[in-house]
Amino acid sequence: MTDDRTMVIERFIAAPAALVYAAWADPDCLPQWWGPDGFSCRTARIDLRTGGEWVFDMIAPDGTVFPNHHRYSRFDPAGIDYTLHWGENGPKHADATATFEDLGGKTKVTLSMTFVTVEEYENAKGFGAAELGLQTLGKLAAFVNSRAA
C-alpha cells in the first residue's frame, strides 16, 4: 500500500498541454523553471527522454546545494515517470509521475511522488514539500505563459 507515502499536487495552467510538456522536455528550458521560488539549478548532465537522466544541483536562496539525480523510465507527452535520487547514483528518494491533461487550451498538471518509506514521506511533508512543489508548478506556469505571450 502506497497511500501512506504518496504526495499528489495539481496545478491548472492556462496554456495547451503541448506547450506545458515542451517546457518540461526542452533541456534549455527545464532548468530555468525547476525548483521552488528562489531556487536555481546547476546541471551536470541532462538527457530528457525515456532511459535518460538529469544530474543537477538545486541551489537554495541561502546557497545550500541539494544534489539531485532524476532517471526517466517514461518521457512522452502523455506523462513523465522518473526516479528521484539523492545526488548522482545516490540512494533512491521517490518515484514520481507528471501528467499533462489537455482541457481545451488549459492543462491540468498532476505531479505525484511515492516516497521510498513512510518516514521519507513524513519528512518531506514536514519540510513543506507539497507547498514547494506547488511553487515549482507555479514557476512552470509563469515560464509557459511568458513564452506563449
N, C-alpha and C positions, 0 to 999 in steps of 0.2 A: 504494500500500500504506500503510495507516494503523496497522498493528500496532505499529510502532516509535514511534508518537506518541500512542497511546491508553491512557488510565488508566481502570480499572474498579474500583469499590468496591461492596461489598454489605453490607447490614445486614438482619437479621431483626427485625421489630418485633411485639411481642405485642399487636396491635390489627388490626381489619379494614382492608382496603385503602381502603375508603371514608373512614374516619377519618384515615388517613395522607394520602390525597390532599387531604382537606378542610383539613388543617393547611398544606398547600403552596399551596392555591388561595384561601385567605382572606387578603385584603390586610392585615387587622389581625393575623393570626397569623404569617404568613411572616417578617416582620422580627423577631419575638420569639425565634425559634429559629435563624435562619440564621447560619451562620458558626461557626468553631471555638470551643473553650472560651475564655471570657474576652472574646470579641469582641462588639460590638454593631453594630446597623445604624441609619443615619440615612437615611430615604427622602426623595427629592425628588419622585418620581412613581412610581406603581405601578398597573398595569393588567394583571391576571393573566387573560389569555385569548389564544387564537390571534390573532396580529397585535399583541398588546400588548407592554408593556415594563415593566421595573423599573429605575429610575435611583436608585442609592443609594451611600452610602459605608459600607464596613466599617471599624470603628474598633477597632484593636488595644488590648490592655490598657495599653500604654505611650502611647496617644493617637495613634499613627500612623494616618493616614487613607488608605484604599485605595479610590479611586473605581471604581465598577462600573456596568455597563450590561448588562442581560440583555434580549435581544429574542426573543420567543416565536413560533416558527413552528408549534407544535402545543401545545395546552394542553387536555387532557381526562383523564378518569380512567384511560385506558389508558397514558398517558405524557405527558411534557412534553419538548419539544425546544426548545432555545434556543441562541443565540449569546452568548458572553461577550465583552465589550469592556472595554478599559482605560479606564474613565470614559465619560461621555456622548459618544456618537458617536466614541469613541476607536478605536484600532486593534483589530481582532479578535484575540482571545486563543485561543479554542477554541470548538468546537461541543460541546454537552452534551445528554444524554438522561437523564431519570429515568423509571424504570418501577416500577409497583406491582403485584406478583404476589400475588393473594389465595390464601393457603394455608389456607383454612378457619378464619378468625378470627385468623390471623397474616398478616403481609405481608413479602414479600421486596422490599426497595427496592434497585434497581440504579442506580447513577449512573456514566455513562461520559462521559469528556471526551476529545475528539480535538483535540489542540493543533495550531496552525497549522503549526509546524515541529517537527522532531526536537529542535532546540535549545531551543524553548519547553518541550517535554515534559521534557527532561533538567533544565532549570532548575526546573520545578515539582517534579519528583521529588527534586531536590537540596534544596529547602527544606522537604520533607516534606508535599507536597500530598495524598498518599494518606492519611496519618495525620490531617491537618487535615480532610479530607473525612469520614473516619470519625468524628471528633469532632462534625462538623456533623450527621451522621446520628444520632449519639448524642443530641444536643440535640433533634432531631426526635422520637426515641423517647421521651425524657423528657417533652417537651411533650405528645405524643399521650396518653401514659399518664396524665399529670396531668389531662387533660381527660376521659378515659374513666372516671376513678375516681369 
